[in-house]
Amino acid sequence: MMASSLKEINWSDLSEAIPSFMASVVMGLIYNISYGIAAGFIFYCLIKIIEGKVREIHPMLGVVTIGFILNFIVLAIL
């Protein structure tokens, strides 16, 4: 069911396709929807930073992404 939504992704725009694909893959491999969403957010922000389009990242998305990264760091330490 989740794989059927992959056909609706705009694969010509990799800055949108890669985070969507990674979110789906992480959800499927880890069996956790929130970690999949976190992976999508993190990859979206990373791609926008790499492309030099930092201004396209909404401030709230940046804050949530930093929160997800901090959460993963804390989970890795504990």
Secondary structure by P-SEA (a helix, b strand, c coil): cccccccccccccaaaaaaaaaaaaaaaaaccaaaaaaaaaaaaaaaaaaacccccccaaaaaaaaaaaaaaaaaaac
